[in-house]
């Protein structure tokens, strides 16, 4: 008997055999997420920069999420609690504070909100000791490389168009007079003393986000690339010499200090230049990962679900454990490790391979932002499960991420830039409405009345294909079994479906020794054979 599922679907109208996604967050909040993102990209000091002052007032708090919203909660806690104490108007942060990996943007939001005194937040003590909050105004300046325009200049107000990080920071700290003090038009980095003047002797917080994006845009502007290093060195010198100033910067690199995504060279260049600047200032930045791997699961659960029945969840997880132990000889060794069980408990209702695939493979794509990307993709997956209610979904597996479902298809093709795989998706995985893909045809012929085993195999192989490096693409038979196996699925049918799909697929990599993975171009020989069989 299949294990019962301890979460109800969507709006609580019915429980569908205890399939408990009760009060599901994902389905109805797409518009709200978009509004939040637009608010985030507004300038933190924009509403109070008149007369050369960038002091923060309460007027534009709307751009910072209310800290009562659980979406922000965990990354905010990590940033505010882990930060060593350096006084900025009473609020303690490091002089140099480096955010890496997931939750970086939420970490920046948390720090800005704290520098403003947490006005309007009902649960301040949950995040930071209220006694540490600033007692007076704090100057805040942020640079967002994603929205920078080094060619035409970004409109700042007062007829000012800033092309450089120092130009934007100067304007936000000291208005137009401050902007006029730096060489923005010539793209020449200001000296440390000039940067100190911009602080005006007041508590100052500077945020640098997505610097590698700006770097990519100036690649072909003569001399601009070379100015990043002196800018960072002089900024850190100025901050180090100012007891009430701090700089916070983000880096898209992992625990090892390396990155494997599509923009690895630019990200590593920024990381190396920042390391050089720190060595000149003779002091290292404090490194924080706002969302560690185990915290990622926590954030996803809080964001997507209001409640999960932990008692029933334990029963389901135990059923999976029994399956993994029974088939351990044909599963990867990780299947029986205690750490895998712990990961499942932390991430449930998500199967541990869901987070593994998204963090180790999908996250290497240049357009995939780790936590936000997961929330979008998994939010759409949960919505689709709510709509289709598959009988086998005792947990959410990789194969429940359906690239044929419109919102998920759009996310993969448009946002992740994987349009080259559209022919493979439509021909082999999930066809357009009114048609059948190869996987769907095999399921109709071989597994009618059962779970769509072949389509599940195809979806899993496709998600494993979405990676930047070829070495990461694909899945072997042992891991495919582990990824798909569930109380309601038969492991022999998984193998049967895999073999049938390999025999007939026109888009799988058919080179000797290749794992199960898709190619963008069809195998013409296989296409001809398929057409001959259909005659």
Secondary structure, 3 states (H helix, E strand, C coil): CCCCCCEECCCCCCCCCCEECCCCCCCCCHHHHHHHHHHHCCCCCHHHCHHHCCECCCCCHHHCCCCCCHHHHHHHHHHHHHCCCCEECCEECCCEEEEECCCHHHHHHHHHHHHCCCCCCCCHHHCCCHHHCCCCCCEEEEEEHHHCCCCCCEEEECCEEECCHHHHHHHHHHHHHHHHHCECCCCECCCHHHHHHHHCCCCEEEEEECHHHHHHHCCCCCCCCCHHHHHHHHHHHHHHCCCCEEEEEEECCCCCCCCCCCCHHHHHHHHHHHHHHHHHHCCCCEEECCCCHHHHHHHHHHHHCCCCCHHHHHHHHHHHHHHHHHCHHHCCHHHHCHHHHHHHHHHCCECHHHHHHHHHCHHHCCCCCHHHHHHHHHHHHHHHHHHHCCCCCCCECHHHCCCCCHHHHHHHHHHCCCHHHHHHHHHHHCCCCCCCCHHHHHHHHHCCCCCCHHHHHHHHHHHHHCCCCHHHCCECHHHHHHHHCCCCCCHHHHHHHHHHHHHHCCCECCCCCCCECECCCCCHHHHHHHHHHHC
